[in-house]
Amino acid sequence: MDLRAKPEQDAGALARERTLRQWRRLDTREVEGAQRRRDRTLMELVPAVLGGLRLEERVMESQITQLWPQVIDPVLAKHSQPVGLVKGTLFVIVDSNVWLSEILRYRRSEILQRLQDAFGRSRIEKISFRLG
């Protein structure tokens, strides 16, 4: 809001506004303007809220965890567990250094290929294995 006189505002309203800003020691014009903006419809809000919840990634994480023993070698499945999927990277914890070394050296590309075949290349782009 501008302190210059506008047709719809008289000098008294401007003086009141200026006095309140000085008394409060802060300029609330921006906040008050945001409160006057139009309300958003439910159709505008729902996609934004659902996108923030990452529901699609969480469902995919659940499916990967559930099907992990069937997709990869059952022996490897006993020593590893997927724990999260973030931006196309699947995070997997492995229970010992020996198995971590085995997976990283010899089995990483095989595991990635099987998961991509089962869930899609766009959903699982990389795998990060950690000792856990």
C-alpha positions in Angstrom: 0.0 0.0 0.0 1.3 3.4 -0.9 1.3 6.4 1.4 0.3 8.7 -1.4 -3.3 9.7 -1.4 -5.6 7.5 -3.5 -9.1 8.4 -4.5 -10.6 5.7 -2.3 -8.5 6.6 0.7 -8.7 9.9 2.6 -5.9 11.6 4.5 -7.3 10.4 7.8 -7.0 6.7 6.8 -3.5 7.2 5.6 -2.5 9.0 8.9 -4.1 6.2 10.9 -2.2 3.6 8.9 1.1 5.4 9.3 0.5 5.9 13.1 -0.2 2.1 13.6 3.0 1.2 11.7 5.1 3.5 13.9 3.4 2.3 17.1 3.8 -1.4 16.2 7.4 -0.8 14.9 6.8 -3.0 11.9 5.2 -2.7 8.5 2.3 -5.1 8.2 1.1 -4.0 4.8 2.4 -7.1 3.1 0.8 -9.4 5.6 -2.5 -7.6 5.5 -2.4 -7.6 1.7 -1.8 -11.4 1.7 -4.9 -11.8 3.9 -7.0 -9.9 1.4 -5.9 -12.1 -1.5 -8.6 -14.4 -2.9 -9.1 -17.8 -1.2 -7.8 -20.8 -3.1 -10.2 -23.5 -4.1 -10.0 -27.1 -2.9 -9.1 -28.2 -6.4 -6.0 -26.0 -6.2 -5.0 -27.1 -2.7 -5.3 -30.9 -2.9 -2.7 -31.6 -5.5 -0.2 -29.4 -3.7 -0.8 -31.1 -0.4 -0.7 -34.6 -1.9 2.5 -33.8 -3.7 4.1 -32.8 -0.5 3.2 -36.1 1.1 5.1 -38.1 -1.6 2.3 -40.7 -1.6 3.4 -42.3 -4.9 6.9 -42.8 -3.6 5.6 -44.3 -0.3 3.4 -46.8 -2.1 6.4 -47.8 -4.3 8.6 -48.2 -1.2 6.0 -50.5 0.3 5.7 -52.6 -2.9 9.5 -52.9 -3.2 9.8 -54.0 0.4 7.1 -56.5 0.1 8.4 -58.0 -3.2 12.1 -57.7 -2.3 12.6 -61.5 -1.6 10.9 -62.5 -4.8 12.7 -60.0 -7.1 16.3 -60.7 -6.0 18.1 -63.8 -4.9 16.5 -65.1 -1.7 20.0 -65.5 0.0 20.7 -61.8 -0.7 17.3 -60.9 0.5 18.0 -62.4 3.9 21.0 -60.0 4.4 19.6 -56.8 2.9 16.5 -54.7 3.2 15.2 -51.7 1.2 14.6 -48.7 3.5 13.6 -45.8 1.2 13.1 -44.5 -2.2 14.0 -40.8 -2.9 14.1 -39.2 -6.3 14.7 -42.5 -8.1 17.4 -43.7 -5.7 16.6 -46.9 -3.7 18.4 -47.0 -0.4 19.2 -50.5 0.9 20.8 -51.6 4.2 23.0 -54.7 4.3 23.6 -56.6 7.6 27.4 -57.2 7.2 30.6 -56.0 5.5 31.0 -59.3 3.8 27.6 -59.1 2.1 28.0 -55.4 1.4 31.3 -56.2 -0.4 29.7 -59.1 -2.3 26.8 -57.0 -3.5 28.9 -54.0 -4.5 31.5 -56.0 -6.3 29.5 -58.7 -8.1 25.7 -58.2 -7.7 24.9 -54.5 -7.9 24.1 -54.3 -11.6 22.1 -57.6 -11.5 20.0 -56.3 -8.6 19.4 -53.0 -10.3 18.4 -54.7 -13.6 15.9 -57.0 -11.8 14.3 -54.1 -9.9 14.1 -52.0 -13.0 12.4 -54.9 -14.9 9.9 -55.4 -12.0 9.2 -51.7 -11.2 10.3 -49.6 -14.1 13.5 -47.8 -15.1 12.0 -44.4 -14.3 11.1 -45.4 -10.8 14.4 -46.9 -9.8 17.4 -45.2 -11.4 20.1 -46.0 -8.8 20.7 -48.1 -5.7 22.7 -47.0 -2.7 23.8 -49.8 -0.4 24.8 -49.0 3.2 25.9 -51.1 6.2 23.1 -51.0 8.7 
